[in-house]
Amino acid sequence: VRRFFHKVLTNIGAENLCGIFTDSKLLRITMRSICILDGDHNWDISNCITTLPGKKAPEQLLIDYAEGLLINDDSFWVDRVIVDKGYGKRYYIDNIQRKVQEFGDDMVRLRENSKSTKGKTREFNKKLFIDNKNFFELLFKHWLHNPINQNEVDRFYKQLHELFVKVAHYHEINPNEWIIT
């Protein structure tokens, strides 16, 4: 069903998107769209809002997940694709973990000096993700296929399907184009 989706890549904050998608007149008259927020926000199916799986911002989810894989010496680090692309433990420690720790130290110093830390974590995580995009994409595939995360992935899939069916007829799309098997 990917061909039926038009992704709008924009930089609108979650609070603003929620305001747009919960405005009953706007939603009823013009907005027959689906809003997908990061997992650290609340979903609201009645207003066509769902959230990504994971209950955190995607970048934070992956940073935490990678750290857990490292602590547990997960087989991810010796997977042939990961090793062949040079993304083993050494890459993670040198290029990601070290920067996360340094950033954490910087945040402590800012708080100790009563300086604002608002938005800094999100900004740091996004830059870290962009700078290491290939690694994080492989990590995300691993996260998606990890049975521990299956309930979250299934919840997202079912909600997205429900919203697709809900808005399809407004876009002259047969809702049966997406059949759950």
C-alpha positions as a Markdown table, in Angstrom:
| # | Residue | x | y | z |
|---|---|---|---|---|
| 1 | Val | 0.0 | 0.0 | 0.0 |
| 2 | Arg | 3.0 | 2.3 | 0.1 |
| 3 | Arg | 1.9 | 3.7 | -3.3 |
| 4 | Phe | -1.2 | 5.2 | -1.6 |
| 5 | Phe | 0.8 | 7.2 | 1.0 |
| 6 | His | 2.2 | 10.7 | 0.4 |
| 7 | Lys | 4.8 | 11.5 | 3.1 |
| 8 | Val | 5.1 | 15.1 | 3.9 |
| 9 | Leu | 8.6 | 15.7 | 5.2 |
| 10 | Thr | 8.4 | 18.8 | 7.3 |
| 11 | Asn | 9.7 | 20.2 | 10.6 |
| 12 | Ile | 6.6 | 20.8 | 12.5 |
| 13 | Gly | 6.6 | 20.1 | 16.3 |
| 14 | Ala | 4.5 | 17.3 | 17.7 |
| 15 | Glu | 2.4 | 19.8 | 19.7 |
| 16 | Asn | 1.6 | 21.8 | 16.6 |
| 17 | Leu | 0.7 | 18.6 | 14.7 |
| 18 | Cys | -1.6 | 17.5 | 17.5 |
| 19 | Gly | -3.2 | 20.9 | 17.4 |
| 20 | Ile | -3.9 | 20.6 | 13.7 |
| 21 | Phe | -5.1 | 17.0 | 13.9 |
| 22 | Thr | -7.4 | 17.6 | 16.9 |
| 23 | Asp | -9.2 | 20.6 | 15.4 |
| 24 | Ser | -12.5 | 19.0 | 14.6 |
| 25 | Lys | -13.5 | 21.5 | 11.9 |
| 26 | Leu | -10.2 | 21.3 | 10.1 |
| 27 | Leu | -10.2 | 17.5 | 10.3 |
| 28 | Arg | -13.8 | 17.2 | 9.2 |
| 29 | Ile | -13.6 | 19.7 | 6.3 |
| 30 | Thr | -10.1 | 19.4 | 4.8 |
| 31 | Met | -7.7 | 17.1 | 6.7 |
| 32 | Arg | -8.3 | 13.5 | 5.8 |
| 33 | Ser | -4.7 | 12.6 | 6.6 |
| 34 | Ile | -2.8 | 10.4 | 9.0 |
| 35 | Cys | -0.4 | 11.9 | 11.5 |
| 36 | Ile | 2.5 | 9.8 | 12.7 |
| 37 | Leu | 4.3 | 11.1 | 15.7 |
| 38 | Asp | 7.5 | 9.8 | 17.4 |
| 39 | Gly | 6.9 | 7.1 | 20.0 |
| 40 | Asp | 7.3 | 9.5 | 22.9 |
| 41 | His | 4.0 | 11.1 | 22.2 |
| 42 | Asn | 0.4 | 9.9 | 22.6 |
| 43 | Trp | -1.7 | 8.4 | 19.9 |
| 44 | Asp | -5.3 | 9.4 | 19.3 |
| 45 | Ile | -7.0 | 7.2 | 16.7 |
| 46 | Ser | -10.2 | 9.3 | 16.7 |
| 47 | Asn | -8.1 | 12.2 | 15.4 |
| 48 | Cys | -6.1 | 10.1 | 13.0 |
| 49 | Ile | -2.9 | 10.3 | 15.1 |
| 50 | Thr | -0.7 | 7.3 | 15.7 |
| 51 | Thr | 2.8 | 7.0 | 17.0 |
| 52 | Leu | 5.9 | 5.1 | 15.9 |
| 53 | Pro | 6.6 | 1.9 | 17.9 |
| 54 | Gly | 9.0 | 2.1 | 20.8 |
| 55 | Lys | 7.6 | 4.7 | 23.2 |
| 56 | Lys | 10.6 | 7.0 | 22.7 |
| 57 | Ala | 11.9 | 9.4 | 20.0 |
| 58 | Pro | 13.3 | 7.1 | 17.3 |
| 59 | Glu | 16.9 | 8.3 | 17.8 |
| 60 | Gln | 16.8 | 7.8 | 21.6 |
| 61 | Leu | 15.2 | 4.4 | 21.1 |
| 62 | Leu | 18.0 | 3.3 | 18.9 |
| 63 | Ile | 20.8 | 4.8 | 21.1 |
| 64 | Asp | 19.3 | 3.0 | 24.1 |
| 65 | Tyr | 18.8 | -0.2 | 22.1 |
| 66 | Ala | 22.4 | -0.2 | 20.9 |
| 67 | Glu | 23.7 | 0.3 | 24.5 |
| 68 | Gly | 21.6 | -2.7 | 25.6 |
| 69 | Leu | 23.0 | -4.8 | 22.8 |
| 70 | Leu | 26.5 | -3.9 | 23.8 |
| 71 | Ile | 25.9 | -4.6 | 27.5 |
| 72 | Asn | 24.3 | -8.0 | 26.6 |
| 73 | Asp | 27.1 | -8.8 | 24.1 |
| 74 | Asp | 24.3 | -9.4 | 21.5 |
| 75 | Ser | 25.1 | -11.3 | 18.3 |
| 76 | Phe | 24.2 | -8.2 | 16.4 |
| 77 | Trp | 27.8 | -7.1 | 16.8 |
| 78 | Val | 29.2 | -10.1 | 15.0 |
| 79 | Asp | 26.5 | -10.3 | 12.3 |
| 80 | Arg | 28.2 | -10.7 | 8.9 |
| 81 | Val | 26.5 | -7.5 | 7.4 |
| 82 | Ile | 27.4 | -5.4 | 10.5 |
| 83 | Val | 31.1 | -6.6 | 10.5 |
| 84 | Asp | 31.5 | -6.3 | 6.7 |
| 85 | Lys | 30.3 | -2.7 | 6.8 |
| 86 | Gly | 32.7 | -2.0 | 9.7 |
| 87 | Tyr | 29.9 | -1.3 | 12.3 |
| 88 | Gly | 31.1 | -3.6 | 15.0 |
| 89 | Lys | 31.5 | -2.8 | 18.7 |
| 90 | Arg | 34.6 | -0.7 | 18.1 |
| 91 | Tyr | 32.7 | 1.5 | 15.6 |
| 92 | Tyr | 29.8 | 1.9 | 18.1 |
| 93 | Ile | 32.1 | 2.7 | 21.0 |
| 94 | Asp | 34.3 | 5.2 | 19.1 |
| 95 | Asn | 31.6 | 7.0 | 17.0 |
| 96 | Ile | 28.4 | 6.8 | 19.1 |
| 97 | Gln | 28.9 | 5.7 | 22.7 |
| 98 | Arg | 31.8 | 8.1 | 23.3 |
| 99 | Lys | 29.8 | 11.0 | 21.9 |
| 100 | Val | 26.7 | 10.2 | 23.9 |
| 101 | Gln | 28.9 | 10.1 | 27.1 |
| 102 | Glu | 30.5 | 13.4 | 26.3 |
| 103 | Phe | 27.1 | 14.9 | 25.6 |
| 104 | Gly | 25.9 | 13.6 | 28.9 |
| 105 | Asp | 28.8 | 15.2 | 30.7 |
| 106 | Asp | 28.1 | 18.5 | 28.9 |
| 107 | Met | 24.4 | 18.4 | 30.0 |
| 108 | Val | 25.5 | 17.8 | 33.6 |
| 109 | Arg | 27.8 | 20.9 | 33.4 |
| 110 | Leu | 25.0 | 23.0 | 31.9 |
| 111 | Arg | 22.6 | 22.0 | 34.7 |
| 112 | Glu | 25.2 | 22.6 | 37.4 |
| 113 | Asn | 25.6 | 26.1 | 36.0 |
| 114 | Ser | 21.8 | 26.6 | 35.8 |
| 115 | Lys | 21.9 | 26.8 | 32.0 |
| 116 | Ser | 19.0 | 25.7 | 29.8 |
| 117 | Thr | 19.1 | 22.2 | 28.4 |
| 118 | Lys | 15.8 | 22.4 | 26.6 |
| 119 | Gly | 15.8 | 20.7 | 23.2 |
| 120 | Lys | 19.5 | 19.9 | 23.4 |
| 121 | Thr | 19.1 | 16.2 | 23.7 |
| 122 | Arg | 16.8 | 15.9 | 20.8 |
| 123 | Glu | 19.1 | 18.1 | 18.7 |
| 124 | Phe | 22.1 | 16.0 | 19.7 |
| 125 | Asn | 20.4 | 12.7 | 19.0 |
| 126 | Lys | 19.2 | 13.9 | 15.5 |
| 127 | Lys | 22.7 | 15.0 | 14.5 |
| 128 | Leu | 24.2 | 11.8 | 15.8 |
| 129 | Phe | 21.6 | 9.8 | 13.8 |
| 130 | Ile | 22.3 | 11.7 | 10.6 |
| 131 | Asp | 26.1 | 11.4 | 11.1 |
| 132 | Asn | 25.7 | 7.6 | 11.5 |
| 133 | Lys | 22.7 | 7.0 | 9.4 |
| 134 | Asn | 23.8 | 3.7 | 7.8 |
| 135 | Phe | 24.6 | 2.2 | 11.2 |
| 136 | Phe | 21.3 | 3.3 | 12.7 |
| 137 | Glu | 19.3 | 1.9 | 9.7 |
| 138 | Leu | 20.9 | -1.5 | 10.3 |
| 139 | Leu | 20.3 | -1.2 | 14.0 |
| 140 | Phe | 16.6 | -0.3 | 13.4 |
| 141 | Lys | 16.1 | -3.4 | 11.2 |
| 142 | His | 17.5 | -5.5 | 14.0 |
| 143 | Trp | 15.1 | -3.7 | 16.5 |
| 144 | Leu | 12.2 | -4.4 | 14.2 |
| 145 | His | 12.9 | -8.1 | 13.9 |
| 146 | Asn | 13.6 | -8.6 | 17.6 |
| 147 | Pro | 10.7 | -10.6 | 19.1 |
| 148 | Ile | 10.8 | -8.5 | 22.2 |
| 149 | Asn | 9.5 | -5.5 | 20.1 |
| 150 | Gln | 6.8 | -7.5 | 18.3 |
| 151 | Asn | 3.9 | -6.1 | 20.3 |
| 152 | Glu | 4.9 | -2.5 | 19.6 |
| 153 | Val | 5.4 | -3.2 | 15.9 |
| 154 | Asp | 2.1 | -5.0 | 15.7 |
| 155 | Arg | 0.3 | -2.1 | 17.5 |
| 156 | Phe | 1.7 | 0.4 | 15.0 |
| 157 | Tyr | 0.8 | -1.7 | 12.0 |
| 158 | Lys | -2.8 | -2.3 | 13.2 |
| 159 | Gln | -3.3 | 1.4 | 14.0 |
| 160 | Leu | -1.8 | 2.5 | 10.7 |
| 161 | His | -4.1 | 0.1 | 8.9 |
| 162 | Glu | -7.1 | 1.3 | 10.9 |
| 163 | Leu | -6.3 | 4.9 | 9.9 |
| 164 | Phe | -5.8 | 4.0 | 6.3 |
| 165 | Val | -9.2 | 2.4 | 6.2 |
| 166 | Lys | -10.6 | 5.5 | 7.9 |
| 167 | Val | -9.3 | 8.0 | 5.4 |
| 168 | Ala | -9.1 | 5.9 | 2.2 |
| 169 | His | -12.5 | 6.7 | 0.8 |
| 170 | Tyr | -11.9 | 10.5 | 1.2 |
| 171 | His | -9.0 | 10.0 | -1.3 |
| 172 | Glu | -11.0 | 7.7 | -3.6 |
| 173 | Ile | -8.9 | 4.7 | -2.5 |
| 174 | Asn | -10.6 | 1.4 | -2.0 |
| 175 | Pro | -9.9 | 0.6 | 1.6 |
| 176 | Asn | -9.6 | -3.1 | 0.6 |
| 177 | Glu | -6.4 | -2.3 | -1.2 |
| 178 | Trp | -4.7 | -3.0 | 2.1 |
| 179 | Ile | -5.8 | -6.4 | 3.3 |
| 180 | Ile | -4.3 | -7.7 | 6.5 |
| 181 | Thr | -3.2 | -11.3 | 6.2 |
